[in-house]
Amino acid sequence: MENINRNEQGYLTDFSQWAKEVGIEIAKENDIEMTDEHWKVIDYLQEKHNKDEALSVRGIKKSGVVNIKEFYALFPGGPLKISTMIAGIPKPKSCI
Amino acid sequence: MAKKSKVKKMLFILSKATIENVYAAFIMANGARMEGIESEIFFTFFGLEAIQKKKLEDLRVATVGNPAMNIPTMLGGIPGVEAFATKMMKKEMEKLDMPPVDEFLEILSDSGCKLWACKLAIDMFHVKEKDLIDDLDGILTIGDFYSRADQDGTQLLFI
């Protein structure tokens, strides 16, 4: 983990350094134990990010991957900001 | 580690039913939840319109007495102008992926944001409980609402 470049908020600055193990470590820092359900969300986020599509909670709702209640339960304490950190992608700039 | 905020809970009192005010409250309440901050909205006076099933789809932007609209007040009062301005605003909001009021309320509720109706305003406007949205968490007095603010790191905001 010490070789991974992260900004002051904890987000990866270079996605090429991301691996599942890195995601698991970041999840642990946020007291999250990764399960298949968590990885489904991470896959979705990375896919959206690769397509350059904006992330929002409404997008999560429409995704069919998780509903909003589940999303909050999987990543407590700020679901989108924590899940994107685990996914190794930037924190979304959207207000919604 | 995501930084923990000193703000633990945001309580909003929404007293108006114009779209810009309703969305201000919704966006801030949702934004709080997204940051891991608790949030609750207390709907009072005209704010009650935003949680009445039959009225919430028909909220409008104020074209009269709103200098920032940049249209003369007299024009703003002409029938249809308000509806047109509202339509334009809703179109812009849709572009930004802002949900309509009913969907936004559902998102807020699913996010754990508590939605309360003001008892006094309910009595005053003769609003029936069956007219209120199903996601409502209850009807409170202002005293009840203050008791929900009684903890460190709580902020109250009147809109």
Chai-1 contact restraints between the chains, C-beta under 6 A:
chainA,res_idxA,chainB,res_idxB,connection_type,confidence,min_distance_angstrom,max_distance_angstrom,comment,restraint_id
A,E29,B,M1,contact,1.0,0.0,6.0,A-B,restraint_1
A,N30,B,A2,contact,1.0,0.0,6.0,A-B,restraint_2
A,S56,B,D97,contact,1.0,0.0,6.0,A-B,restraint_3
A,R58,B,D97,contact,1.0,0.0,6.0,A-B,restraint_4
A,R58,B,P99,contact,1.0,0.0,6.0,A-B,restraint_5
A,I68,B,I107,contact,1.0,0.0,6.0,A-B,restraint_6
A,I68,B,D110,contact,1.0,0.0,6.0,A-B,restraint_7
A,I68,B,S111,contact,1.0,0.0,6.0,A-B,restraint_8
A,K69,B,D110,contact,1.0,0.0,6.0,A-B,restraint_9
A,G77,B,G36,contact,1.0,0.0,6.0,A-B,restraint_10
A,G78,B,A2,contact,1.0,0.0,6.0,A-B,restraint_11
A,G78,B,E35,contact,1.0,0.0,6.0,A-B,restraint_12
A,G78,B,G36,contact,1.0,0.0,6.0,A-B,restraint_13
A,L80,B,M34,contact,1.0,0.0,6.0,A-B,restraint_14
A,I82,B,A2,contact,1.0,0.0,6.0,A-B,restraint_15
A,C95,B,I27,contact,1.0,0.0,6.0,A-B,restraint_16
A,C95,B,G31,contact,1.0,0.0,6.0,A-B,restraint_17
A,I96,B,M98,contact,1.0,0.0,6.0,A-B,restraint_18
